């Protein structure tokens, strides 16, 4: 889900995909695949055993794979032959495999996990959760693939982006700053695993998972926030940057992407244990592993996003963030950016 964070936290990407004209097209792109996914679900339930978690996830992943390619082509605004010629097999394989299949499976597990937490167990009542897992994951994949296609299109038209959300910049960072990242990832593993142990003290599977989720969300969200400032100003102590930032800005980044994605990742890992491993809940041993994994990912991704924000600030022209919260100003900047001016804007959740 790193691409999702990048599309909203990195200013150049956020500004490009939240322009009003893009939002209008995106709504249609999300609506149509949702209807198609519903039809596929209705047909698939008579052909394959959607009450089996592995089968459901495979179907959801395949539907998301096709959806990602189709939505990406719409975002690119070009024909299939032109798309194959300009983008190549590597990029399209990444779109289909990572943004499509892998992301679709993650989102399906997220849906099943959320429903389980509120008492709607897919293993006992498969029809409703299976339908929602396929449709919701399909629409979310369509949204993100469309946005990535739009970014790619305007990049080819001459509006460069310091970061393209395909993970290439992350791989470069892993090679160049491995020692610094190792410290942050180690801290994330320790904090996430410690937080997940909190469920041990509660009786009941759902109560324990809720406690694990709350602790991991708060602690790993905090790790992501600290790592973000560590990556944004690597030449100075991260705690100094933290204290120099306004409380409302700290709260914004702690909540999104920190809390939002820490909870998302933990629910996905919990869904994996409950549905694929057929466990009644998430035991302390599984919770420790899951919490450590979530902490490692949030530390790594937080540092990466902070580092890429620094890159954008060095390459672009900054605009005061208070002004950019005004929709009127955002509209003006969107038109300016369409005209070819590079503007660095703050993160957006929309």
C-alpha positions as CSV (number, residue, x, y, z in Angstrom):
1,X,0.0,0.0,0.0
2,X,3.0,2.3,-0.2
3,X,1.8,3.6,-3.5
4,X,-1.4,4.8,-1.8
5,X,0.6,6.7,0.8
6,X,2.8,8.3,-1.8
7,X,-0.1,9.5,-3.9
8,X,-1.4,11.4,-0.9
9,X,1.7,12.4,1.1
10,X,4.0,13.5,-1.6
11,X,2.9,16.9,-2.7
12,X,3.4,16.7,-6.5
13,X,1.5,13.5,-6.8
14,X,-1.3,14.6,-4.4
15,X,-1.9,17.8,-6.4
16,X,-2.0,16.0,-9.7
17,X,-4.6,13.4,-8.7
18,X,-6.9,15.6,-6.6
19,X,-7.7,18.2,-9.3
20,X,-11.4,18.5,-9.8
21,X,-11.4,17.2,-13.3
22,X,-9.5,14.1,-12.2
23,X,-11.9,13.5,-9.3
24,X,-14.9,13.5,-11.6
25,X,-13.4,10.9,-14.0
26,X,-12.2,8.9,-11.0
27,X,-15.8,8.5,-9.6
28,X,-16.9,7.0,-12.9
29,X,-13.8,4.7,-13.1
30,X,-14.6,3.4,-9.6
31,X,-18.4,3.0,-10.3
32,X,-18.2,0.9,-13.5
33,X,-15.7,-1.7,-12.2
34,X,-17.8,-2.1,-9.0
35,X,-20.8,-3.0,-11.1
36,X,-18.8,-5.4,-13.2
37,X,-17.3,-7.0,-10.0
38,X,-20.8,-7.5,-8.7
39,X,-21.8,-9.4,-11.9
40,X,-18.6,-11.5,-11.7
41,X,-19.4,-12.3,-8.1
42,X,-22.9,-13.4,-9.0
43,X,-21.6,-15.7,-11.7
44,X,-18.5,-17.0,-9.8
45,X,-20.6,-18.1,-6.8
46,X,-22.2,-20.8,-9.0
47,X,-18.9,-21.9,-10.5
48,X,-16.3,-21.9,-7.7
49,X,-16.4,-22.3,-3.9
50,X,-16.3,-18.7,-2.7
51,X,-16.9,-20.0,0.8
52,X,-13.2,-21.1,0.8
53,X,-10.9,-18.2,1.7
54,X,-8.1,-19.2,-0.7
55,X,-10.6,-19.4,-3.6
56,X,-12.2,-16.1,-2.7
57,X,-8.9,-14.3,-2.5
58,X,-7.7,-15.8,-5.8
59,X,-10.9,-14.7,-7.5
60,X,-10.7,-11.2,-5.9
61,X,-7.0,-10.9,-6.9
62,X,-7.7,-11.9,-10.6
63,X,-10.6,-9.5,-10.8
64,X,-8.4,-6.8,-9.3
65,X,-5.6,-7.7,-11.8
66,X,-7.8,-7.1,-14.8
67,X,-9.4,-4.0,-13.2
68,X,-5.9,-2.5,-12.5
69,X,-4.9,-2.8,-16.2
70,X,-8.1,-1.4,-17.5
71,X,-8.2,1.5,-15.0
72,X,-4.6,2.3,-15.7
73,X,-5.2,2.5,-19.4
74,X,-8.1,4.9,-18.8
75,X,-5.9,7.1,-16.7
76,X,-3.2,7.0,-19.4
77,X,-5.8,8.0,-21.9
78,X,-4.3,6.0,-24.8
79,X,-4.9,2.8,-26.7
80,X,-3.6,-0.7,-25.8
81,X,-0.9,-0.8,-28.6
82,X,0.4,2.6,-27.6
83,X,0.3,1.6,-24.0
84,X,2.4,-1.5,-24.6
85,X,4.9,0.5,-26.7
86,X,5.4,3.4,-24.3
87,X,5.2,1.7,-20.9
88,X,6.7,-1.7,-21.6
89,X,6.2,-5.1,-20.0
90,X,7.9,-4.3,-16.6
91,X,5.6,-1.4,-15.7
92,X,2.4,-3.1,-16.9
93,X,3.4,-6.3,-15.0
94,X,3.9,-4.2,-11.9
95,X,0.4,-2.6,-12.4
96,X,-1.3,-6.0,-12.9
97,X,0.6,-7.9,-10.3
98,X,1.2,-5.5,-7.5
99,X,-1.5,-2.8,-7.8
100,X,-3.9,-5.4,-9.1
101,X,-3.5,-8.9,-7.6
102,X,-1.5,-8.3,-4.4
103,X,-3.2,-5.1,-3.5
104,X,-6.6,-6.6,-4.3
105,X,-5.9,-9.6,-2.0
106,X,-4.8,-7.3,0.8
107,X,-7.9,-5.2,0.5
108,X,-10.1,-8.3,0.5
109,X,-8.4,-9.5,3.7
110,X,-9.0,-6.0,5.2
111,X,-12.7,-6.2,4.4
112,X,-13.1,-9.7,5.9
113,X,-11.1,-8.7,9.0
114,X,-13.2,-5.6,9.6
115,X,-16.4,-7.6,9.2
116,X,-15.1,-10.2,11.6
117,X,-14.3,-7.5,14.2
118,X,-17.9,-6.3,14.2
119,X,-19.3,-9.9,14.4
120,X,-20.0,-10.7,10.8
121,X,-17.8,-13.8,10.3
122,X,-17.1,-14.8,6.7
123,X,-16.5,-18.4,7.6
124,X,-20.0,-18.6,9.1
125,X,-21.9,-16.4,6.6
126,X,-19.8,-16.3,3.4
127,X,-22.1,-14.7,0.9
128,X,-22.2,-11.1,2.1
129,X,-18.5,-10.7,3.1
130,X,-17.4,-12.5,-0.1
131,X,-19.4,-10.0,-2.2
132,X,-18.1,-7.0,-0.3
133,X,-14.5,-8.3,-0.4
134,X,-14.6,-8.6,-4.2
135,X,-16.5,-5.3,-4.9
136,X,-14.7,-3.0,-2.5
137,X,-11.2,-4.3,-3.4
138,X,-12.1,-3.9,-7.1
139,X,-13.2,-0.3,-6.8
140,X,-10.2,0.7,-4.6
141,X,-7.8,-0.9,-7.1
142,X,-9.5,0.9,-10.0
143,X,-9.1,4.3,-8.1
144,X,-5.4,3.8,-7.5
145,X,-4.6,2.4,-10.9
146,X,-6.4,5.2,-12.6
147,X,-4.5,7.8,-10.5
148,X,-1.1,6.1,-11.3
149,X,-2.1,6.1,-15.0
150,X,-2.9,9.8,-14.8
151,X,0.4,10.6,-13.2
152,X,2.2,8.6,-15.9
153,X,0.3,10.4,-18.6
154,X,1.0,13.9,-17.5
155,X,4.6,12.9,-16.8
156,X,5.0,11.9,-20.4
157,X,3.4,15.2,-21.5
158,X,6.3,17.0,-19.9
159,X,5.3,17.6,-16.2
160,X,8.0,15.7,-14.3
161,X,7.5,14.1,-10.9
162,X,10.4,13.6,-8.5
163,X,8.8,10.3,-7.4
164,X,6.8,7.8,-9.4
165,X,4.9,5.5,-7.0
166,X,6.3,2.2,-8.4
167,X,8.8,1.4,-5.6
168,X,11.9,2.2,-7.6
169,X,12.8,5.1,-5.3
170,X,12.4,2.9,-2.3
171,X,14.8,0.3,-3.7
172,X,17.3,3.0,-4.3
173,X,16.9,4.2,-0.7
174,X,17.4,0.7,0.6
175,X,20.7,0.6,-1.2
176,X,21.9,4.0,-0.2
177,X,20.8,4.3,3.4
178,X,20.6,0.7,4.6
179,X,22.3,1.3,8.0
180,X,19.9,4.2,8.9
181,X,16.9,2.2,7.7
182,X,18.0,-0.8,9.7
183,X,17.9,1.2,12.9
184,X,14.4,2.5,12.2
185,X,13.1,-0.9,11.1
186,X,14.5,-2.6,14.2
187,X,12.8,0.0,16.4
188,X,9.6,-0.6,14.5
189,X,9.8,-4.3,15.1
190,X,10.4,-4.0,18.8
191,X,7.6,-1.4,19.3
192,X,5.1,-3.2,17.2
193,X,5.7,-6.6,18.8
194,X,5.5,-5.1,22.3
195,X,2.2,-3.4,21.5
196,X,0.7,-6.6,20.1
197,X,1.3,-8.5,23.3
198,X,-1.3,-6.3,25.1
199,X,-4.1,-8.6,23.9
200,X,-2.7,-11.4,26.1
201,X,-4.4,-9.8,29.1
202,X,-8.0,-10.0,27.7
203,X,-10.4,-12.9,27.4
204,X,-12.3,-13.4,24.2
205,X,-10.9,-13.6,20.7
206,X,-12.4,-10.3,19.4
207,X,-11.6,-8.4,22.5
208,X,-8.0,-9.5,22.3
209,X,-7.7,-8.6,18.7
210,X,-9.3,-5.2,19.3
211,X,-6.7,-4.5,22.1
212,X,-3.9,-5.7,19.8
213,X,-5.2,-3.5,17.0
214,X,-5.5,-0.4,19.3
215,X,-2.0,-0.8,20.7
216,X,-0.3,-1.5,17.4
217,X,-2.1,1.3,15.7
218,X,-1.1,3.9,18.2
219,X,2.5,2.8,18.7
220,X,3.3,2.0,15.1
221,X,1.6,5.2,14.0
222,X,4.0,7.0,16.3
223,X,7.0,5.1,14.9
224,X,5.9,6.1,11.4
225,X,5.7,9.8,12.4
226,X,9.1,9.8,14.0
227,X,10.6,7.9,11.0
228,X,9.0,10.5,8.7
229,X,10.9,13.3,10.3
230,X,14.0,11.2,10.4
231,X,13.9,10.8,6.7
232,X,12.8,14.4,6.0
233,X,15.8,15.9,7.7
234,X,18.4,13.1,7.8
235,X,21.2,15.5,8.6
236,X,19.7,16.6,11.9
237,X,18.2,14.8,14.9
238,X,14.6,13.7,14.2
239,X,13.4,14.7,17.6
240,X,14.5,18.3,16.9
241,X,12.4,18.4,13.7
242,X,9.5,16.8,15.7
243,X,9.5,19.5,18.3
244,X,9.8,22.3,15.7
245,X,6.7,21.2,13.9
246,X,3.3,22.6,14.8
247,X,1.1,20.2,16.9
248,X,-1.7,20.2,14.3
249,X,0.8,19.1,11.6
250,X,2.1,16.4,13.9
251,X,-1.5,15.2,14.5
252,X,-2.2,15.2,10.8
253,X,0.7,13.0,9.9
254,X,0.3,10.8,13.0
255,X,-3.3,10.1,12.0
256,X,-2.7,9.8,8.2
257,X,-0.8,7.9,7.1
258,X,0.5,6.8,10.6
259,X,-2.6,5.5,12.4
260,X,-4.6,4.8,9.3
261,X,-2.1,2.4,7.7
262,X,-0.8,0.9,10.9
263,X,-4.4,-0.2,11.6
264,X,-4.9,-1.3,8.0
265,X,-1.8,-3.5,7.9
266,X,-2.7,-5.1,11.3
267,X,-6.2,-6.0,10.2
268,X,-4.8,-7.5,7.0
269,X,-2.3,-9.6,9.0
270,X,-5.1,-10.6,11.5
271,X,-7.3,-11.6,8.5
272,X,-4.6,-13.8,7.2
273,X,-4.3,-15.6,10.5
274,X,-8.1,-16.0,11.0
275,X,-9.1,-16.9,7.5
276,X,-6.2,-18.5,5.8
277,X,-4.8,-20.2,8.9
278,X,-8.3,-21.0,10.2
279,X,-7.6,-19.7,13.7
280,X,-10.4,-18.5,16.1
281,X,-8.5,-15.4,16.8
282,X,-4.9,-14.0,16.8
283,X,-2.9,-15.7,19.5
284,X,-0.1,-13.9,21.3
285,X,2.6,-15.6,19.2
286,X,0.9,-14.6,15.9
287,X,0.1,-11.1,17.3
288,X,3.8,-10.6,18.1
289,X,4.8,-11.5,14.6
290,X,2.1,-9.4,13.1
291,X,2.9,-6.4,15.3
292,X,6.6,-6.6,14.5
293,X,5.9,-6.8,10.7
294,X,3.5,-3.8,10.9
295,X,6.1,-1.8,12.9
296,X,8.8,-2.6,10.4
297,X,6.7,-1.6,7.4
298,X,5.5,1.6,9.1
299,X,9.0,2.6,10.1
300,X,10.4,1.9,6.6
301,X,7.6,3.6,4.8
302,X,7.6,6.6,7.1
303,X,11.3,7.2,6.6
304,X,10.9,6.8,2.8
305,X,8.0,9.3,2.6
306,X,9.9,11.8,4.7
307,X,12.9,11.4,2.5
308,X,10.9,11.9,-0.7
309,X,9.3,15.0,0.8
310,X,12.7,16.4,1.3
311,X,13.6,15.6,-2.3
312,X,10.5,17.4,-3.5
313,X,11.2,20.4,-1.3
314,X,14.7,20.7,-2.8
315,X,13.4,20.4,-6.4
316,X,10.2,22.4,-6.1
317,X,8.9,25.7,-5.0
318,X,7.2,25.6,-1.6
319,X,3.8,27.2,-0.9
320,X,2.7,27.9,2.7
321,X,0.6,24.9,3.9
322,X,-2.0,27.1,5.6
323,X,-2.9,28.6,2.2
324,X,-3.1,25.3,0.5
325,X,-5.8,24.1,2.8
326,X,-8.1,26.5,1.1
327,X,-10.1,24.8,-1.8
328,X,-10.0,28.1,-3.8
329,X,-6.2,28.3,-3.6
330,X,-6.0,24.6,-4.5
331,X,-8.1,25.2,-7.6
332,X,-5.8,28.0,-8.7
333,X,-2.7,25.9,-8.2
334,X,-4.3,23.0,-10.0
335,X,-4.9,25.2,-13.1
336,X,-1.3,26.5,-12.8
337,X,0.1,23.1,-12.6
338,X,-1.8,22.1,-15.7
339,X,-0.2,25.0,-17.5
340,X,3.2,23.5,-16.7
341,X,4.3,25.2,-13.5
342,X,5.7,22.8,-10.9
343,X,4.2,23.4,-7.5
344,X,4.9,21.5,-4.3
345,X,1.7,21.1,-2.2
346,X,1.0,19.5,1.1
347,X,-0.4,16.0,1.6
348,X,-4.1,15.4,1.0
349,X,-6.3,12.5,2.2
350,X,-8.9,12.7,-0.5
